[in-house]
Amino acid sequence: MNKSDLISEVAKVVRTKKEAQAAVDCVLEAITKTLKKNGKVMLVGFGTFKVTKRKARKGRNPQTGEEIKITAWNVPRFSPGKKLGDIVA
């Protein structure tokens, strides 16, 4: 399922596809803004979106084999909730 498929599914519940797109965009924007502030979005039964920090490490340039330093960075993560996990399993 892609974003337009999701909008089509939401449009079955709301009045128009335009309203459905606005609703989906609003939810995605709210999650993005919260994660940008290193926040956490918990949707009970569905799952949790959060940001984790990856440590700096050493890597290798695949073309030259030269060792390089990879800096630390933040990565978004999703942990499924129990209800979602039970449904999928």
N, C-alpha and C positions, 0 to 999 in steps of 0.2 A: 504494500500500500504506500502510495506517495502522498504528498500534500494535497493534490487535487482530489484524490480518492477520499481522503479524510474530510475535505470540505464537502464533497458530495454526500457523505454519510451524515454529517452534521446538518446539511440542508434538508434532510428528511425529517428532522425534528423541529427546526426553526422555519420561519416563513419563506425566506428566499436564500438563494445561493450567495448573494451579496452579504447578507447578515451572517451566514455561515462562515464566509471567508473572513469577515471582520472578527468573529468570535475566535476562530483558529489563530489568526494573526495576533490577537490580543493575548491569548494564552501563551503562545510561543515567545512573544516579546516579554511578557512578565517573567517567564522562566529564565530567559536570557539575561535580563536586567539583574535578577536576583543572583544568578551564578557569576555575573561580572563583578558583583560586590562581594564575592566569596561567600555568598549565602547558601542556604539549603532550601529546596522545595520538596516538602513531604506531602504526597497524595496518598492518604490512608487506603490500604487495600491495593493500590496500584504500584507505588514505588517511590523512591527518593532520588532526586537529582542533586548532586553536590560537586564541589570542586576539590580535587586532590592535587598535591604538589609532587611532581616527579623530581627526583634528586638529580643533581649534576652527575655526569659519568663520562667515562672515556669510551670513544668509539673508533671505528676505522673507516677511512675513505675507501669505498669499494673499488674505485678505479686505480688508486695509487698504493693502497695498503697502508698509507700514512695514518698514524694515530692522531685523533682530533679530540678536542674537549667539547662535550655536548652540555650546554648550560641547563640549569633547572628551569622548569616551566609548569604552569598550571594546566590541568586536564579535566574536562567535565566527565563525570561518571554517573551511571544510573544503576541503582540497586533495586531489583523488583521486590514488591511487597509479597507477603505470604499468600494473599488471595490470588494475585496474578500468577505467582509461582505454582500454586495448586491447580489453577485452570490450565496452564500450559503443560504441566507435567502429566 
